Amino acid sequence: MAIIDIERARNLYNSESYESNTNDWEDSTSAFRARAFHEALAQAGLAQRAGSFLDVGCGSGGVLMKLSANHGSQIKGGQGRFEGIDLSPNAVKIAQQLYPDAEAHGVSFAVGLVQDKVVAEPYDVVSLIHVLEHCPDMLEMLAACERVGRHLYINVPIEVNLMYTLRRRVLVHQYLSYGHLHFFNEEFFLCWLEKNGFEILSTVYSADFEIPKAGLGYRVTQALRRWTGRVLGPSVATWLLGGYSFGVLVRSRALPARAA
């Protein structure tokens, strides 16, 4: 099975409808996702050790820019290296327009595929943020990423929850509008990673629902998600109402296992 259906992906992700559906490739969620990414690094003891990053499917580039701003100052030896690649020229164009000063912050964006990437030295962390759910063969995608990275950070939307089940056609909408092929809850995703040999280093939630949107119904749901997350925790809030993404930092299977 192919890592990704390149022809279908290019048709979908280069279309104006996809850009419109995602509001500039979800740039408004980048602050929440970058914060969760940094938290995952800190939990795993990599906040000062990881200095080189490759973001696969970088979209608008906002996560890398914010990670550079928040994480770069903590890297020993100064500024890190933050590279973003995306198969969509539209996404890379948007990233370059939104962040014209990226190179001054050690950040670069380019059109490309991870399976074509050739590196002399592996990246400390390769990230896939809202990417894996688009890939026909998830394991092949992760194998391509760990070929060039020591650690993988994977952030996926949690779309198997009570609210989405009651609404019934949400998953159909996610497939038709965004190209999602896989749907997760936290328990399944962690089990799948572990059964395929990945060592879990840390897990985090990102509150993607905090992005501003019009409509009273959305604002009410947003308030419910916020309240439930604060009172009962993001795990319960996600199971009931959705709106969160789940991030997992794992070690590349090519690395030797850590000593007990």
N, C-alpha and C positions, 0 to 999 in steps of 0.2 A: 504493500500500500504506500502511496506517495506521502511524504511529509506534509505537503500542502498541494492543493489543486491550484497550480499557479495561474492557469488561464482564468478559472472562475474567480480566483481571488483578485486578480488584476482588474477584471471587469467590475467586480463589486466594489473594491476599495478605491478605485480611481473614479467612481461615479460621483456626480454631484449630490445624488440622493444620500449616499453614505456620509458624505461630509456634513450635509444638512441634518441627518438623523443623529449624528454624534456631536453636533455643535463644535466644529473645528477639532475633530478627532479627540473629543473628551478632554480638551485642555483644562477645562474648569475643574476636573477631578484631580489634576496633577498634584496639587498641594497635599491632599489627603493621602494619595498613593505614595508620594515621596516620603511623607512622614512615617508611614507604615514601613516602607523599605528601610529607612534609617533605623527604625526601632528593631526590625528583624536583625540587622547587622549588629546593633548594640547588644541584643540578647545573646547572640552567638559569639561575642567577643571579637568581632571583626571591625568595629567602628574605627579603630586606629590602624588596623592592619591591611584592610582592603584599599587599594589605591587605583586599580584599573577596572573599568566597567564597560560592558557591552550590553546595550539595551536592544533586544531583538523585537522588531515591530514597534519602534519608538513613537509612532504617531506624531503628535504635535511637538514632541520633544520637551514638554513641560516637566515631566518627572525627572529627566536627566538634569535640566537646568536647576531645579529646586534641590535635587540631591547634591549637585555640585556646590550650591550655596550653603547648604546645611551640613553636609558631610565633608566637603573638601578641606575645611579649616581644621578638621580633626585628624587628617591623614599625616602620619609621620613623614617628614621630608618635604612637606609643602603640598602644592596643588596636585590633584589626581588627574587621571585620564578618563574621560567619559565619552564614549562613542555610541551613537545611535544609528541603527540601520532599519530600513523599512522597504518592503517590496513596492510600495506605492509612491511614485513620484509626487503625487498630490500631497501626501503626508509630509514628505521631506521639504517640499516647497513651503508648506504652511509653517513647519518648524523653523525654517530659515527666515521667513517673514516675521514670525512672532518673536524670534530671538536672534536679531542680527548681530548681537555682541557675543554670541555663544563661544567663539574661539578664544576670546579674552578670558573666559572662565574655564578653559580646558575642555570644552564640549564641542563635538562635531556631529554632523548628520550626513548620511549618504544613503542612496538607493542601493539595496543589496539583499542577499539571502544568506543566512547563517551557514548553510551547507556549502556555500562557495567561499567562505572565509578561510584565509590561510594566515596563520600567526606563528611567529618565532617563539613567543612566550605566551602561555595561556593568560587570559584575563582572570583577575581575582574573583570577579562575580559576573556571570551572564544572567540577565534578567529577561523574563517574559511576563509582561504585565497586560492582562486581558488579551492574550495571544493564544494560549494553549487550546481554548475552547473552539478556536477556528481551524484547528489542524486535524485532518482525517486520521493521521497516525500520531498520536500524542507521544508515544514512546520513542519513535524515530526522531521526532523534533527534539526531545530532551537529549537523545544520544548525540545529535548534531551539535547541540549547545555545549554539552559537557566535553566534547572533543576540543573545544577552544576555551573552556573555563574551569576553574578549580571549584567554584561553588555556583549553584543555580538558585535564583530567587524567582519564584513563580507566584503570580497573583491572579486569581480567577474570580469571576463573579459567582456568588452563591444564589443560584436560581431554583434550587429544589427547596422550597419552603412552603409554609402553610398558605400565605397570601397568594403566591403565584399558582399554587395548586387549585385554590378556590376560583381563581380568575380563568383557569383552564387554557385559554388561548395565548397566554403570555409566552410560553416557550415557542409556539409557532411564530409569533411576532419576532422573537429574538433570532430565530433562524432566518426568516425572510428579510428582516430589516438590517440585521447585523452579521449574518453568516455564522451564528453559533451552531456548532455541530455536537457539542458535549455540554452536559448540564450537571452541576456538582452540588453536594453538600460537603461539609468539612470532614465528616467521618469517612465518607467514601474516598475523598481525595487523599487523605492521609494514608488510608489503608492501601490504596492503589500505588502510591509512591513507595511505601515500605515493602510491599509484595514484589515490587520491581527493583528492589535492591538499593533504594536511596536512604541515606541516613538523615533523619529530620533534625535540624539544628535549632530552629525557632519557628514560631507561628505568630501571626499578627492579623488584625482586622483593619481595614480602611473604611472610613465612613463616607462612602461615595454619595450617599443620599443627601449630604449636606450642600450639594451644589444648588444654587438658586434656580427655580423654575416657576413659570406662571401657573396660576390655577389654584383655587381654594382647596380642591381635593388633594393636590400634591402637598400643599403646605400643611394640611392636617395630618397626612400620612408621615410627612417629614417630622412633625412635632412628636407623633406617637413613636416613631423609630428612635428619636433622640431621647425621649423620656424612658422608653423601655431599655435602651442601651445603658443609660446611666444607672437605672434602678436594678435591673436584672442582669446586666452584662451583655456584651455584643453577641455572644453565642446564642442566648435565648432570643434576643431581639432579631437576629438573623433568621432563626428557625421560624419565628412567628411572622415577621413582617418583611424580611429581605432588606435590600438596600445597602448591605455591606459587601465588601470583597474580602477574600481570605488570602493571605500571603504566607508562603512557606519557603524557608531557606534550607537548602539541602547541600550535602557534599557531593561532588562529582564521584561517580562510582570508579573512576580511574585512579582516584587517590587512595592511599592505604588507609585502612580503618584507624580511628583514633584509639589510643590505649585506654583501657577501662580505668 
